[in-house]
Amino acid sequence: MGSPSPPRRLTLLGATGSIGTSTLEVLAHHPGAFEVEALVANRNLDALARAAGRCRARLAVTADPALYGELKSMLAGTGTECAAGPAAVIEAAERPADMVMAAIVGADGLAPTLAAARQGATIALANKECLVSGGEVFTRAAKAAGAAILPVDSEHSAVFQCLEPENLDHLERITLTASGGPFRTRSRAELAAVTPADALKHPNWSMGRKVTIDSATLMNKGLELIEAFHLFPVALDQLAVVIHPQSIVHSFVSYRDGSVIAQLGVPDMRTPIAYALAWPRRIAAPVAALDLARIGTLTFETVDSERFPSVDLARHALRSGGSASTILNAANEVAVAAFLAGELAFLAITELVGRTLARAERDGMVAPLSTLDDVWAADRYGRQRARELAQQLLAQ
């Protein structure tokens, strides 16, 4: 027998969110297999301190500089270093590590994940904005530094597992599956009455509030379509979306000989997390076994674009190119926040995104992205226009 592999050194960006806590559960399932270099969180100091103590992290960082003293007090005597503020988040991402789990939600995750990629780290990517908002900038930097990008989203992880590198020239189509969310069978008239409390009840997955609303509008699938375009060697017309209410088939890949290869599993993010952490090997994950006989039936449906226009909006943004996807994502974040605050109706989420994208095209603001500053400028424009247009919707 050969000697055991040395532990992998891991930095976890977004340690207290949904993906972060699931990652920590997988790490706890394999004591001694991983060493935690750094944990980064926003403002949840209690969860950050507990996690740092359990996994003996070398460094714990809060993004809020005003919380440095409190965090330092909480971790006194543990041996864990403390830091705070945006610059400290970037420095944590740049520390030497075998892998960086990029799980900060939203546009805040783009800069630190890009910083890690520029160090040539292996990136376990759970942050959508790196590819949706800064796709060309991020992938260009990763390629230049030799950084590997391992997708953690269940759909993209499934595609990654199904792709045959030696047969990419025979690849016909990548199909992402969508649960359809909690309103899959509701009419457009019924969707008009949906409340935030209704939309936060996902039938299959346990996720954060923003992602859960994106699932209800199917915007998550539009964003994932954009991600897939940047992750995999396919043209836009080779990407498809199908509704699969059971969330057992996470995606599938079709080849020109008629073969379709799918990845199946229970809807539990700890599976794709474990796959990324151990790649190119596999490790056990603390998930239930898949029992297809008990499930009995797997069904598939087409996306109804009239009720759920998000996928078409994402396709339009990809065809427009440049900053269109950045603006779409920024507008969606504004729209979701307004819906959760009770300021916008459910159907107004995608309406606001579509109006913002159309306004950007009329304003001549859809342009190539060369630097991170270009991404931030497009993001700011998208948010500003979305807020202005939201006020017009409220006045109607």
C-alpha positions as CSV (number, residue, x, y, z in Angstrom):
1,M,0.0,0.0,0.0
2,G,1.2,3.5,-0.8
3,S,1.5,6.2,1.8
4,P,-1.6,8.3,2.6
5,S,-2.1,11.5,0.7
6,P,-1.2,14.7,2.6
7,P,-4.2,16.8,3.7
8,R,-5.5,19.3,1.2
9,R,-5.3,22.9,2.3
10,L,-8.6,24.7,1.8
11,T,-9.8,28.3,1.9
12,L,-13.5,28.8,2.3
13,L,-15.0,32.1,1.0
14,G,-18.6,32.4,2.4
15,A,-18.2,30.1,5.3
16,T,-21.5,30.8,7.0
17,G,-23.8,30.7,4.0
18,S,-25.7,27.6,2.7
19,I,-22.8,26.3,0.6
20,G,-20.2,27.2,3.3
21,T,-22.0,25.3,6.0
22,S,-22.5,22.3,3.8
23,T,-18.8,22.4,2.9
24,L,-17.9,22.3,6.6
25,E,-20.2,19.3,7.1
26,V,-18.3,17.4,4.3
27,L,-14.9,18.4,5.9
28,A,-16.1,17.1,9.3
29,H,-17.0,13.8,7.6
30,H,-13.3,13.4,6.7
31,P,-11.1,14.4,9.7
32,G,-7.5,14.8,8.8
33,A,-8.1,14.9,5.0
34,F,-8.2,18.7,4.9
35,E,-6.5,21.7,6.5
36,V,-8.4,25.0,6.6
37,E,-6.2,27.9,5.7
38,A,-8.9,30.6,6.0
39,L,-12.6,31.1,6.6
40,V,-14.3,34.2,5.3
41,A,-17.7,35.4,6.2
42,N,-19.7,38.6,6.2
43,R,-21.2,39.5,9.5
44,N,-22.3,36.3,11.2
45,L,-19.5,36.2,13.8
46,D,-21.0,33.5,16.0
47,A,-21.2,31.0,13.1
48,L,-17.7,32.1,11.9
49,A,-16.1,31.7,15.3
50,R,-17.7,28.3,15.8
51,A,-16.6,27.1,12.4
52,A,-13.0,28.3,13.0
53,G,-12.8,26.5,16.3
54,R,-14.2,23.2,14.9
55,C,-11.9,23.1,11.9
56,R,-8.9,24.8,13.5
57,A,-8.7,27.4,10.8
58,R,-5.5,29.4,10.6
59,L,-7.3,32.6,9.7
60,A,-10.9,33.9,10.2
61,V,-12.0,37.0,8.3
62,T,-15.1,39.2,8.5
63,A,-15.9,41.5,5.6
64,D,-17.1,44.2,8.1
65,P,-14.0,46.1,9.4
66,A,-16.1,47.4,12.4
67,L,-16.4,43.8,13.7
68,Y,-12.7,43.1,14.0
69,G,-12.4,43.7,17.7
70,E,-15.4,41.5,18.5
71,L,-14.2,38.7,16.3
72,K,-10.7,38.9,17.9
73,S,-12.2,38.7,21.3
74,M,-14.3,35.7,20.4
75,L,-11.3,33.8,19.0
76,A,-8.8,34.8,21.7
77,G,-6.7,31.9,22.8
78,T,-7.7,29.6,19.9
79,G,-4.6,30.2,17.8
80,T,-6.7,31.4,14.9
81,E,-5.6,34.7,13.4
82,C,-8.3,37.4,12.8
83,A,-8.7,40.0,10.1
84,A,-11.5,42.3,8.8
85,G,-12.5,44.4,5.9
86,P,-12.6,44.1,2.1
87,A,-8.8,44.1,1.7
88,A,-8.5,41.3,4.3
89,V,-11.0,39.2,2.3
90,I,-8.9,39.6,-0.8
91,E,-5.7,38.7,1.1
92,A,-7.4,35.6,2.5
93,A,-8.3,34.5,-1.0
94,E,-4.7,35.0,-2.1
95,R,-3.2,32.9,0.6
96,P,-1.5,29.6,-0.5
97,A,-4.1,26.8,-0.7
98,D,-4.7,23.7,-2.8
99,M,-8.3,24.8,-3.3
100,V,-10.5,27.8,-2.7
101,M,-14.2,27.2,-2.2
102,A,-15.8,30.3,-3.7
103,A,-19.2,30.4,-2.0
104,I,-19.8,34.2,-1.3
105,V,-23.2,35.0,-2.6
106,G,-23.7,37.8,-5.1
107,A,-21.4,40.3,-6.7
108,D,-19.4,40.6,-3.5
109,G,-17.8,37.3,-4.3
110,L,-16.4,38.3,-7.7
111,A,-13.3,40.2,-6.5
112,P,-11.9,37.7,-4.0
113,T,-12.6,34.7,-6.3
114,L,-10.8,36.5,-9.2
115,A,-7.9,37.2,-6.8
116,A,-7.7,33.5,-6.0
117,A,-7.8,32.6,-9.7
118,R,-5.0,35.0,-10.4
119,Q,-2.9,33.0,-7.9
120,G,-3.4,29.9,-10.0
121,A,-5.5,28.2,-7.3
122,T,-8.0,25.4,-8.0
123,I,-11.4,27.1,-7.7
124,A,-14.4,25.2,-6.5
125,L,-16.9,27.6,-7.9
126,A,-20.2,28.1,-6.2
127,N,-20.5,31.9,-6.9
128,K,-22.6,32.5,-10.0
129,E,-21.5,36.1,-10.5
130,C,-17.9,35.2,-11.4
131,L,-19.3,33.8,-14.7
132,V,-22.6,35.6,-15.0
133,S,-21.2,39.1,-14.4
134,G,-17.6,38.8,-15.2
135,G,-17.5,35.7,-17.4
136,E,-14.9,36.7,-19.9
137,V,-12.7,38.6,-17.4
138,F,-12.8,35.7,-14.9
139,T,-12.2,32.9,-17.4
140,R,-9.4,34.9,-19.1
141,A,-7.6,35.4,-15.8
142,A,-8.0,31.8,-14.7
143,K,-6.6,30.6,-18.0
144,A,-3.6,32.9,-17.9
145,A,-2.8,31.8,-14.3
146,G,-3.4,28.1,-15.0
147,A,-6.2,28.0,-12.4
148,A,-8.6,25.0,-12.6
149,I,-12.3,25.8,-12.3
150,L,-14.5,23.1,-10.7
151,P,-18.2,23.8,-10.8
152,V,-20.1,23.3,-7.6
153,D,-23.6,24.1,-8.7
154,S,-25.4,20.7,-8.9
155,E,-26.2,21.2,-12.6
156,H,-22.8,22.2,-13.7
157,S,-21.1,19.6,-11.5
158,A,-23.4,17.0,-13.2
159,V,-22.3,18.2,-16.7
160,F,-18.7,18.1,-15.6
161,Q,-19.1,14.5,-14.5
162,C,-20.8,13.5,-17.7
163,L,-18.4,15.2,-20.2
164,E,-16.0,12.9,-22.0
165,P,-12.8,15.0,-22.7
166,E,-11.8,12.7,-25.5
167,N,-15.2,13.0,-27.2
168,L,-15.9,16.7,-27.0
169,D,-16.0,17.0,-30.8
170,H,-18.9,14.6,-30.7
171,L,-20.9,16.5,-28.1
172,E,-24.3,17.5,-29.3
173,R,-26.1,19.2,-26.5
174,I,-25.9,20.0,-22.8
175,T,-29.3,20.0,-21.0
176,L,-29.6,21.6,-17.6
177,T,-32.5,20.4,-15.5
178,A,-34.7,22.7,-13.4
179,S,-37.1,21.7,-10.6
180,G,-39.6,24.3,-11.8
181,G,-39.7,25.8,-8.3
182,P,-42.9,26.0,-6.1
183,F,-45.1,27.6,-8.8
184,R,-44.5,25.2,-11.7
185,T,-48.2,24.5,-12.2
186,R,-49.6,27.9,-11.4
187,S,-51.2,30.1,-14.1
188,R,-49.9,33.6,-14.8
189,A,-52.9,35.0,-13.0
190,E,-52.1,32.9,-9.9
191,L,-48.4,34.0,-10.1
192,A,-49.5,37.6,-9.8
193,A,-50.7,37.0,-6.2
194,V,-47.5,35.2,-5.0
195,T,-46.0,36.5,-1.8
196,P,-42.4,36.4,-0.6
197,A,-43.4,33.8,2.0
198,D,-44.9,31.6,-0.8
199,A,-41.8,31.9,-2.9
200,L,-39.4,31.0,-0.2
201,K,-40.9,27.5,0.1
202,H,-38.8,25.5,-2.3
203,P,-40.1,21.9,-2.8
204,N,-36.8,20.1,-3.1
205,W,-33.7,22.2,-2.1
206,S,-32.6,24.0,1.0
207,M,-31.0,27.3,-0.2
208,G,-30.5,30.9,0.7
209,R,-33.3,33.5,0.2
210,K,-32.0,35.0,-3.0
211,V,-31.3,31.7,-4.7
212,T,-34.7,30.4,-3.6
213,I,-36.5,33.3,-5.2
214,D,-34.4,32.8,-8.4
215,S,-35.6,29.2,-8.4
216,A,-39.2,30.4,-8.2
217,T,-38.8,32.7,-11.2
218,L,-36.5,30.3,-13.0
219,M,-33.9,33.0,-13.2
220,N,-31.5,30.6,-11.5
221,K,-31.7,28.5,-14.7
222,G,-31.1,31.5,-16.8
223,L,-28.0,32.4,-14.8
224,E,-26.9,28.8,-14.9
225,L,-27.3,28.8,-18.7
226,I,-24.9,31.8,-18.8
227,E,-22.5,29.9,-16.5
228,A,-22.6,26.8,-18.7
229,F,-21.8,28.9,-21.8
230,H,-18.5,30.1,-20.1
231,L,-17.7,26.8,-18.4
232,F,-18.1,24.3,-21.3
233,P,-17.0,24.2,-24.9
234,V,-20.4,24.6,-26.5
235,A,-22.3,27.2,-28.6
236,L,-25.4,28.9,-27.2
237,D,-27.6,26.7,-29.4
238,Q,-26.1,23.6,-27.8
239,L,-27.5,24.5,-24.4
240,A,-31.0,23.5,-23.3
241,V,-33.2,23.6,-20.2
242,V,-35.8,21.1,-19.2
243,I,-38.1,21.0,-16.2
244,H,-37.6,18.0,-14.0
245,P,-39.8,18.3,-10.8
246,Q,-38.1,15.5,-8.9
247,S,-34.6,17.1,-9.0
248,I,-33.0,13.6,-9.3
249,V,-31.4,14.0,-12.7
250,H,-29.2,17.0,-12.3
251,S,-28.2,17.5,-15.9
252,F,-27.4,15.4,-18.9
253,V,-25.1,15.5,-22.0
254,S,-26.1,14.2,-25.4
255,Y,-23.6,12.9,-28.0
256,R,-24.0,12.6,-31.7
257,D,-24.2,8.8,-31.6
258,G,-27.5,9.1,-29.8
259,S,-26.0,8.4,-26.3
260,V,-27.3,10.6,-23.4
261,I,-25.2,10.5,-20.2
262,A,-26.9,11.8,-17.1
263,Q,-25.8,12.3,-13.5
264,L,-28.4,11.4,-10.8
265,G,-28.5,11.9,-7.1
266,V,-30.7,13.0,-4.2
267,P,-31.1,16.8,-4.1
268,D,-28.3,17.6,-1.6
269,M,-25.5,20.1,-2.3
270,R,-23.1,18.1,-0.2
271,T,-22.7,15.7,-3.2
272,P,-21.3,18.2,-5.7
273,I,-19.3,19.8,-2.9
274,A,-17.7,16.5,-2.0
275,Y,-17.0,15.8,-5.7
276,A,-15.2,19.2,-6.1
277,L,-13.2,18.9,-2.9
278,A,-11.8,15.5,-3.8
279,W,-11.5,15.9,-7.6
280,P,-10.2,13.9,-9.5
281,R,-11.1,11.3,-7.0
282,R,-14.3,10.8,-5.0
283,I,-15.0,10.8,-1.3
284,A,-18.0,9.8,0.8
285,A,-20.5,12.5,1.5
286,P,-23.0,12.6,4.4
287,V,-26.1,12.2,2.1
288,A,-28.9,9.7,1.7
289,A,-28.7,7.0,-0.8
290,L,-30.7,7.4,-4.0
291,D,-33.6,4.9,-4.1
292,L,-35.1,5.0,-7.6
293,A,-37.6,2.2,-6.9
294,R,-39.1,4.3,-4.0
295,I,-39.2,7.4,-6.2
296,G,-40.8,5.4,-9.0
297,T,-41.2,8.0,-11.7
298,L,-39.0,10.7,-13.2
299,T,-40.8,13.3,-15.4
300,F,-39.7,16.1,-17.7
301,E,-41.4,19.1,-19.1
302,T,-40.6,22.0,-21.4
303,V,-40.1,25.5,-20.0
304,D,-43.2,27.8,-20.4
305,S,-41.6,31.0,-21.5
306,E,-44.8,33.0,-21.1
307,R,-45.0,32.3,-17.4
308,F,-41.3,32.1,-16.8
309,P,-39.4,34.3,-19.3
310,S,-36.1,34.2,-17.4
311,V,-34.4,31.6,-19.5
312,D,-35.2,33.6,-22.7
313,L,-33.9,36.8,-21.1
314,A,-30.6,35.0,-20.3
315,R,-30.3,33.7,-23.9
316,H,-30.9,37.3,-25.1
317,A,-28.2,38.6,-22.9
318,L,-25.7,36.0,-24.1
319,R,-26.5,36.8,-27.7
320,S,-26.0,40.5,-27.0
321,G,-22.6,39.7,-25.4
322,G,-20.3,41.9,-23.4
323,S,-21.9,43.6,-20.4
324,A,-25.5,42.4,-21.1
325,S,-25.2,39.5,-18.7
326,T,-23.7,41.7,-16.0
327,I,-26.6,44.2,-16.3
328,L,-29.1,41.4,-16.3
329,N,-27.6,40.0,-13.1
330,A,-27.5,43.4,-11.4
331,A,-31.1,44.1,-12.3
332,N,-32.2,40.8,-11.0
333,E,-30.5,41.3,-7.6
334,V,-32.3,44.7,-7.3
335,A,-35.6,43.1,-8.4
336,V,-35.4,40.2,-5.9
337,A,-34.5,42.5,-3.0
338,A,-37.5,44.7,-3.9
339,F,-39.8,41.7,-4.0
340,L,-38.6,40.4,-0.7
341,A,-39.1,43.8,0.8
342,G,-42.7,43.8,-0.4
343,E,-42.1,46.6,-2.9
344,L,-42.5,44.6,-6.2
345,A,-45.0,41.9,-7.3
346,F,-43.6,38.5,-8.2
347,L,-44.2,38.9,-11.9
348,A,-42.5,42.3,-11.8
349,I,-39.2,40.6,-11.0
350,T,-38.6,39.4,-14.5
351,E,-40.4,42.4,-16.0
352,L,-38.0,44.7,-14.3
353,V,-35.0,42.7,-15.5
354,G,-36.3,42.7,-19.1
355,R,-36.9,46.5,-19.0
356,T,-33.4,47.2,-17.6
357,L,-31.8,45.1,-20.3
358,A,-33.8,46.8,-23.0
359,R,-32.9,50.2,-21.6
360,A,-29.2,49.3,-21.5
361,E,-29.3,48.4,-25.2
362,R,-31.1,51.7,-26.0
363,D,-28.5,53.6,-24.0
364,G,-25.6,51.9,-25.8
365,M,-24.4,50.5,-22.5
366,V,-23.9,46.9,-23.7
367,A,-20.2,46.8,-24.4
368,P,-17.2,44.5,-24.1
369,L,-15.7,43.8,-20.7
370,S,-11.9,43.9,-20.4
371,T,-11.2,44.5,-16.8
372,L,-12.9,44.1,-13.4
373,D,-13.5,47.9,-13.4
374,D,-15.6,47.4,-16.6
375,V,-17.6,44.8,-14.7
376,W,-18.2,47.1,-11.8
377,A,-19.2,49.9,-14.1
378,A,-21.8,47.7,-15.9
379,D,-23.0,46.4,-12.5
380,R,-23.5,49.9,-11.2
381,Y,-25.3,51.0,-14.3
382,G,-27.6,47.9,-14.1
383,R,-28.5,48.6,-10.5
384,Q,-29.1,52.3,-11.0
385,R,-31.4,51.8,-14.0
386,A,-33.2,48.9,-12.3
387,R,-34.0,51.1,-9.2
388,E,-35.2,53.9,-11.5
389,L,-37.4,51.5,-13.5
390,A,-38.7,49.9,-10.3
391,Q,-40.0,53.2,-9.2
392,Q,-41.9,53.5,-12.6
393,L,-43.4,50.1,-12.1
394,L,-44.5,51.0,-8.6
395,A,-46.2,54.2,-9.9
396,Q,-48.2,52.2,-12.5
